[in-house]
Amino acid sequence: MKKTHTKILLLAVIALVVALFFIFDLQRFLTLESIKARQHDFEAFYGKHKSATIAAYMAAYILVTAMSLPGAAVMTLAGGALFGLWVGTVMVSFASTIGATLAFLLSRFLFRDAIQQKFGDKLAAINRGIERDGNFYLFTLRLVPAFPFFMINVVMGLTPIKTAAFFFVSQIGMLPGTIVYLNAGTQLGKLESAAGILSPAIILSFALLGIFPLIARKTVDYLKARKIYTRYKRPRQFDYNLAVIGAGSAGLVAAYIAAAAKARVVLVEKEKMGGDCLNTGCVPSKALIRSAKVLSYADRARDFGFRESRVDYAFDQVMQRVQNIIKKVEPHDSVDRYTGLGVDCIQGEAHLASPWEIKVNGRTITTRSIIIATGGRPIIPPIEGLAEIDYYTSDTIWNIRRRPQNMVVLGGGPIGCELSQAFNRLGVAITQVQLNDYLMPREDTEISQLVMDKFRSEGITVLTEHKATRITQNGVGRALVCQNGDKEVSIPFDAMLVAVGRSANVKGFGLEELGVQVSDQGTLETDGFLRTNYPNIFCSGDVTGPYQFTHTAAHQSWYAAVNALFGRFKKFRVDYRVIPWSTFTDPEVARVGLNEKEALERSIAYEVTRYGIDDLDRAIADSEDHGVVKVLTPPGSDKILGVTIVGAHASDIIAEYVLAMKHGLGLNKILGTIHIYPTLAEANKFAAGEWKKAHAPERLLGWVEKYHRWMRR
Ligand SMILES: Cc1cc2nc3c(=O)[nH]c(=O)nc-3n(C[C@H](O)[C@H](O)[C@H](O)COP(=O)(O)OP(=O)(O)OC[C@H]3O[C@@H](n4cnc5c(N)ncnc54)[C@H](O)[C@@H]3O)c2cc1C
């Protein structure tokens, strides 16, 4: 018979057995009540026909597990009640392993070839992992009863793990769980009355059943930790409780918290204290945006009642102001300040020599825990000819002193948008090139459109759906060639800013040698406690994501530091429920929680409430009467799912919604809060008012109207 025919036949037999099982409702025999009701009959039969009962029980157990039918857990409890702990353990241990191996072989025979053929390339990494560590994975899965028994059999059958290994590892891995279940079963067997439920033995057995998964998880964690550390010799004692690599937003906060908690902490920085945010990110960009904003006011002099206004300025002085601002903020992140706080600061490049050792400046530091906070760097896209020109990134743009005539900004994300508008306002002709169909593609289309309209109205050339392909240079100058549909577009420029995203710094300082896991996005992989696959190595900030903001880096650092120092007593799972952010364009775009795009992607039902800021008295008085507050709520509820605000000072006024979401306050509460008149923050209250109007109790109001009419008679 051909293999395909055998497969079809086998599938038909399995389908028949499963169908019969459900048609005849055989599951009713595999319930605790049914087994308890027949317990005395079973015991009597077992007394007379010991071998036959054992054989029948084992055959039934093997059939149920091999066919992946429900009921194995109840049969195990029944095994304990009927055969006692030790005989039961031997029987169930073998029956469950044989049944599991048959299910594994069936799945392998029926599906493995087809699945491997279809998804072979995607499964390659899993296959390699199974070949390397399959026994350990299986052991973990078996030990922790969180994973359904039948699913492990079927899924493992699809992998390259060897059958003998599957059998033995399963038998050993399932043994503790089997014993705990059988033990509970023995107590069940002794249960004669309702009062017996409260006997200490029963309570203890079921408590064991409850805490077994916890113990199993701890054991697995311990085994995993041991496995990963075997290659390294743990120092007898440590110089530090915590070493933090990188003194950017994440590293500084982690070191601060550790020092405040009286830990001995060292902070290693290879470049400048303050990292990206202070030196090349938030601070310089906001300083530049501020100067550019002043110019934009001058351009809008008539809006404010002036006939004309002219600002005399030198580009290099504006760029120098940016550096002066950095200098002014610098003391907040300085070595002096942190040394004063009790942090040992070292200037130098850290290299991980082992999970407890860091080499820096030729010296080896030992530490119980490490926080990797090495941040990220600009992504440089593979564009032909790019390497041959001097382009700028957000790291280097701050060095320019001569104003370019025409600058191409590659990228339509927050950094590209903020810098495009700022430099455009400072007199640089900007062409912003974006691959997507909108700028700020993470935001709702209407929001992106508002920003794009504003950019275009200020003279920025926004080119969406343009893919940069190559750079050409000739005697006349340089040009960026883009593909737009089937057209080629050539954009002459004398300066180029590359702002297409940032990638995590995970290479070149020992992480690869240690085998610290990196995600598909290229960031450090962590669990919910910000631990890497080395339980004493944590991370925080841009190096792990998923958000790339200073405030999220600081937020993560609290968890990383506290878990690194006190995790043996209590670990805290990092909370990403309410994360706000803003893009500091004019108008600002601030967001917290979901927008429509994300709600649709995640199939979350929502209603939208909008309040147009063009209606707000203060915005009108300020000649900033544009933008919108857009709130998402579940249908019929005032609970806030997310808010996007576009407008002047959106990043400040959204704070009220951040607080409301964090503490579960709904729109009714915002509506019931007094807001100072006239402020931009009133927009929040008016948005809540719009929601209230749309949810007014119409029927009740109808009755109230009747009441008033009646009162006027
Ligand atoms: C132009 C721009 C504007 C931005 N604006 C904002 C904003 O307005 N608001 C906001 O929230 N976020 C903003 N961001 C993002 C913000 O700057 C980052 O999210 C934040 O700085 C991340 O902090 P971090 O500590 O993770 O990394 P970083 O600040 O990059 O710090 C990492 C540090 O580690 C050091 N390091 C790396 N490897 C080693 C090693 N082996 N040994 C020793 N030291 C090492 C680096 O030198 C660096 O100083 C902006 C970013 C840019 C580029």
The ligand as a Tripos MOL2 file, in Angstrom:
@<TRIPOS>MOLECULE
LIG
   53    58     1     0     0
SMALL
NO_CHARGES

@<TRIPOS>ATOM
      1 C1         16.5270   63.5710   16.9790 C.3       1 LIG1
      2 C2         15.8940   62.8110   18.1070 C.ar      1 LIG1
      3 C3         14.8910   63.4140   18.8380 C.ar      1 LIG1
      4 C4         14.3060   62.7170   19.8930 C.ar      1 LIG1
      5 N1         13.3210   63.3440   20.6060 N.ar      1 LIG1
      6 C5         12.7470   62.6980   21.6350 C.ar      1 LIG1
      7 C6         11.7530   63.3460   22.4080 C.ar      1 LIG1
      8 O1         11.4000   64.4840   22.1570 O.2       1 LIG1
      9 N2         11.1950   62.6730   23.4320 N.ar      1 LIG1
     10 C7         11.5700   61.3970   23.7380 C.ar      1 LIG1
     11 O2         11.0380   60.8200   24.6780 O.2       1 LIG1
     12 N3         12.5180   60.7560   23.0110 N.ar      1 LIG1
     13 C8         13.1130   61.3790   21.9800 C.ar      1 LIG1
     14 N4         14.0970   60.7420   21.2640 N.ar      1 LIG1
     15 C9         14.4570   59.3660   21.6210 C.3       1 LIG1
     16 C10        15.3850   59.3280   22.8330 C.3       1 LIG1
     17 O3         16.4940   60.1470   22.5820 O.3       1 LIG1
     18 C11        15.7980   57.9040   23.1060 C.3       1 LIG1
     19 O4         14.6720   57.1010   23.2030 O.3       1 LIG1
     20 C12        16.5840   57.8000   24.4010 C.3       1 LIG1
     21 O5         17.7020   58.6360   24.3560 O.3       1 LIG1
     22 C13        17.0120   56.3520   24.6320 C.3       1 LIG1
     23 O6         17.8390   56.3020   25.7480 O.3       1 LIG1
     24 P1         18.7910   55.0450   25.9900 P.3       1 LIG1
     25 O7         19.4170   55.2690   27.3150 O.co2     1 LIG1
     26 O8         18.0740   53.8000   25.7440 O.co2     1 LIG1
     27 O9         19.9000   55.1360   24.8450 O.3       1 LIG1
     28 P2         20.9940   56.2420   24.5620 P.3       1 LIG1
     29 O10        20.5580   57.5740   24.9720 O.co2     1 LIG1
     30 O11        21.3830   56.0530   23.1480 O.co2     1 LIG1
     31 O12        22.1980   55.8550   25.5140 O.3       1 LIG1
     32 C14        23.0000   54.7440   25.2880 C.3       1 LIG1
     33 C15        24.3930   55.0540   25.7720 C.3       1 LIG1
     34 O13        25.1440   53.8480   25.8260 O.3       1 LIG1
     35 C16        26.4690   54.1430   25.4610 C.3       1 LIG1
     36 N5         27.1080   52.8700   25.0950 N.ar      1 LIG1
     37 C17        26.7860   52.0480   24.0560 C.ar      1 LIG1
     38 N6         27.5740   50.9670   24.0580 N.ar      1 LIG1
     39 C18        28.3990   51.0940   25.1260 C.ar      1 LIG1
     40 C19        29.4370   50.3030   25.6590 C.ar      1 LIG1
     41 N7         29.7750   49.1440   25.1150 N.pl3     1 LIG1
     42 N8         30.0940   50.7480   26.7520 N.ar      1 LIG1
     43 C20        29.7580   51.9210   27.3260 C.ar      1 LIG1
     44 N9         28.7930   52.7160   26.8510 N.ar      1 LIG1
     45 C21        28.1140   52.3010   25.7720 C.ar      1 LIG1
     46 C22        26.3140   55.1240   24.3220 C.3       1 LIG1
     47 O14        27.4900   55.8730   24.1420 O.3       1 LIG1
     48 C23        25.1400   55.9670   24.8200 C.3       1 LIG1
     49 O15        25.5830   57.0980   25.5230 O.3       1 LIG1
     50 C24        14.7270   61.4170   20.2130 C.ar      1 LIG1
     51 C25        15.7390   60.8090   19.4780 C.ar      1 LIG1
     52 C26        16.3240   61.4970   18.4410 C.ar      1 LIG1
     53 C27        17.4210   60.8420   17.6730 C.3       1 LIG1
@<TRIPOS>BOND
     1     1     2 1
     2     2     3 ar
     3     2    52 ar
     4     3     4 ar
     5     4     5 ar
     6     4    50 ar
     7     5     6 ar
     8     6     7 ar
     9     6    13 1
    10     7     8 2
    11     7     9 ar
    12     9    10 ar
    13    10    11 2
    14    10    12 ar
    15    12    13 ar
    16    13    14 ar
    17    14    15 1
    18    14    50 ar
    19    15    16 1
    20    16    17 1
    21    16    18 1
    22    18    19 1
    23    18    20 1
    24    20    21 1
    25    20    22 1
    26    22    23 1
    27    23    24 1
    28    24    25 2
    29    24    26 1
    30    24    27 1
    31    27    28 1
    32    28    29 2
    33    28    30 1
    34    28    31 1
    35    31    32 1
    36    32    33 1
    37    33    34 1
    38    33    48 1
    39    34    35 1
    40    35    36 1
    41    35    46 1
    42    36    37 ar
    43    36    45 ar
    44    37    38 ar
    45    38    39 ar
    46    39    40 ar
    47    39    45 ar
    48    40    41 1
    49    40    42 ar
    50    42    43 ar
    51    43    44 ar
    52    44    45 ar
    53    46    47 1
    54    46    48 1
    55    48    49 1
    56    50    51 ar
    57    51    52 ar
    58    52    53 1
@<TRIPOS>SUBSTRUCTURE
     1 LIG1         1 GROUP 0 **** ****
